[in-house]
Amino acid sequence: MKKYTWLIIVIFFTALCANVFGQTTTTRPFEVKKSGQGKQAIIFIPGLGCSGEVWNETVEKFEKNYTCYTLTMAGFAGAQAQPEATFTNWETQIASYIRENNIQKPIIIGHSIGGGLTLAIAADYPLLVEKIIVVDALPCLAALQNPAFKPKENNDCTPMINQFTSLNNEQFEQMQKSGIASLVTDTLSRKKIIGWTMLSDRKTFAGLFCDFLNTDLREKLKAIQCPALVLLESPFIRLKPAIEEQYKNLKAAQLQYSSKALHFIMFDDKEWYQNQLTGFIK
């Protein structure tokens, strides 16, 4: 009897090990910081090369009453890079994370490429989202220069990736300093953003930028069912007809233009930005 009892224990333990250690775990293309409390969840998606820390002041504002999920995308700001870093894959994985973690009807807030991901998720998974806030992003960035733009099938991002990866650190830093000076007026914030981009994986950075430039969500916007707030930088006021043409299929959208902010509205026009978010969310 003891022999059979021991045999049953061995079989059970073997099966348990096979079940536990044989499971495949899905590696998400982002890190998540969860904070706050509340029935309503807010998901924050940062932009190109940025850490989830770009949302720190925003999260601090809302985490008293909301459960906040702040993402840092793989390969950005020191987060470990992963293969298959594409706009579509990231969109799919964020939607899967919401479903698998039973996050009921979250509000999604995205900046830049994160704003594009926010629009894509709300369009492709319209029943998944309560509200969306897009911070300085367009459905089709390339269409600002060419309104008739159409995405290329099997777009080859190799040339851009090679260009970025061939730069040494000093050259890349100079490029970032030059570019980011036109994206944010706040000098302390510039240093933070440059620091994040310098810690980013160059291949991911260039590949996602290239991929986003080949993305056109203008027609997809028709599928979005939830309320939407779009916050736009001050220079876009001069391009208002073109901006509103891009967003014409998002019927429930409120488009608001900052009077002084550049691309990083959360740093350049803090009070206006916070008031816009608070009014729309509440």
N, C-alpha and C positions, 0 to 999 in steps of 0.2 A: 504493500500500500504506500509506504514511504517513497518507494522507487517511482511510482506513478505520480505521486504528489509532486515530487521533485521535477519530473518530466513536464508536468503541466506548468510549473513555475518557469522553467526554462523556455518553453514555447511561448508563454505569455510575455516574458521579458523580451524575447527575440522579436515578437510582433510589435511590442511597444517601441522598441528601438527603431524598427523599420518604419514605424508610423511617424515617430518624432524626427529622427535624423534623416529619413528619406524624403521628407517634405521639401518641395521647392518653394523658396520664398521669392516673391517679386521684389526686385530692387527698384525703388522709385527713383525717377530722375530729379529728385529734389529732397532737401532736408526740411523738416517741419518743426517749428517751435510753437507749442500750444500754451496759451495763457488765458487768464480771465475765466469768467463764469457767466452763464446765462443760457437760456433756451435757444436764442437766436445765435447762429454762428456767422462769423465774418472770416473770409479767406483772403489773404493778401498775397499778390504775385508781383515781385519786383521786375525791373527792366533789365536791359542788356548789361551784363557784367556786374550787377549790383547785388549786394547782400540784402537779406530780409530786414536788416537794420535800417534800411531806408524808410521803413514804416514805424520805427520806434515811437515817435511822438504821436502818431495816429493811433497805434495800438494802445498806448498809455491812456489816450482819451476814451477809448471804447471798452477796454477789458474789464472795467468795473461792472458792466451790464451785459457784456457779450462774451462768448467764447471765441477767441481769436486763434486762427491758424496762419502763421507767417511762414511763407516758403522762401527758401534760397535754392535756386535751380542748380543742378549738377554742373560743375565746371565753372561756376561763377563765384567770385569773391572767396576763393579757397575751398569751396565745396568740391569733393572729389568728382572728377569728370567721369562720364560714362559713355559707352558707344551708343550709336543711333540717337544722337542728340538732334532731334528735328522738331519743328514747330508742331506738326501733327502728332508726333509721339508724346510730346509734353502735354498737349491738350488732352489726349486720350488718357494718360496716366493721372492727371489731376481729376478728371471726371471719375475714373475708377477709384481713386482714393476717397472721394466724397461718398460714393456708393458703399464701398467696403467698410468704411468707418461710420456708416449710418448717420452722416451729417445731413440733417433734414433742412432742405431749402435754404442753403447759405446765401448770404450776400457776398458777392465776389468783387474785390477791388484790385485793379491791375494798372500798372504804370508802364508806358512805352510798349515794349514787346509783351509785357505782362497784361497790358490793356488789350492788345490783340488777342492774346490767349483768352481773356475774359469774354470778349465778343464771340470768339469761336465756340467756347463751351456753352454760352447761352444760346447760340444758334443751333448747335448740333445736339444739345441735351436740354431742350427748352423747359422741361418739367422738373429739372434738377435744381433750378436757381430761383431765389426769391426776388433779388434785385441785383443790378450790376452798376458799378462805378468805374468809368474809364478815365484815367488820368493821362492826358496828352498822348493819345494814340489815335491812329487813323485806320480805317478798314483796309486801305490800300495805299501804303506810303509812296510807292512808285508812281501812282496815278497823279500825285501832285505835279509832277513834271510832264507826265503823259497820261491824260485822262482816258485814252483808249487802250491803256496797258492791259495785257493778258499774260497770266503766268505761263512760264515755260514748263512743259512736261519734262520730267527727268532733268531738272535744272542742275548744272554742274557747278558746285561751289568750290571746286579745287583751286582755281586761280586766286580767289580771294583768301582762301585758307593758306595757300602757299605764300601769299603776300604778307599776311599777318605773322605767320610762324617764322618767316625769314628775318624778321626784325629782331635785333638784340634788345635787351631790356631798356637801355637808354633811348634807343630810337622809338620803341613802343611808348615809353613814358612821355616823350616829347609830343608824340602824336595824340596821346590822351589829354595832355595838358592843353594843347591847342584846341582840340575838339570840345572838351568839357567846358572850357571858358565861354563857349557860345551856348551852353545848355543850362548853366546855373550862374546867378550873379553872386550868391553867397559864397565868400571865399573859403570859410571853414568847411562848408559842404563840398566844395570842389576837392579839397584835400582828401576827404573821406571817399568820394567817388573814385578819384584816381587810385587811391589805395586798394579799393575793391577790384577795379579793372586790372591792376597790376598783379593781383593774386589770381586772376581768372585764367583758365586754360585757353590758350590762344586759338586752338583748333575749334573748340566749342564756341568761343566768342565770335570768330569770323564766320563759322558755319551757320550759326543761328541768325546772325545779321543778314547774311546772304539769303537764307531761307525766308526770313521775314520780308525782305525786299521783293521776293517772288510770290508773296501771299496776297490774295485779293478776296476780301470778305464782303464786298459791297452787296452782292446778290444774296448772300447767306443771311444778311441782317433781317430779311423778311420773316425768317423763322423765329426770331426772338420774341417771346411773349411777355417777358417781365419788364417792369419799369427800369429805365436806364438814365443815368446821369453822366454826361461827358464834360469833363473839365479841360479846357484848352489854354495853351500859353498865349501870352499877349501878342506876339508877332503873327499869330494865326488870324487875328482880326482882319489883317490886310488881305487875307485869302478866304474870307468868310464865304463867298459864293461857292468856291471849290470845296471847302470843308463841308458845307451843308449839302452839296451835291453828293458827296461820298456817304453822308449819313441819311440820305433821303428815305431809304428803305427801313430805317429804324424809327417807326412811327411814334413810339412811346418815349423817345429820347428828349431829355432837356440838355441843350448845348449851352454851356456857360464859358465865357472868356475872361481870364484874369486880366487885370489892368496893368500888371507890372511883371508877372512871372515869366521866366523862360521855361525850358522843358521840365525841370524839377520843381513843379508848382508847390509841392509840399515843403520845400525849403525857401522859396522866393516870395511866397504870398501866403504865409502860414495861417493868419487869421481868416482871410477870405476862404481858403481851402477848407479849414476846419468847420467853418460855418456852413459851407455848401454840403459837406458830408453829413454833419449833424442834422441839418434840416431835411435832407433827402432820406436818411436812414430812419429818422423818427417819424 
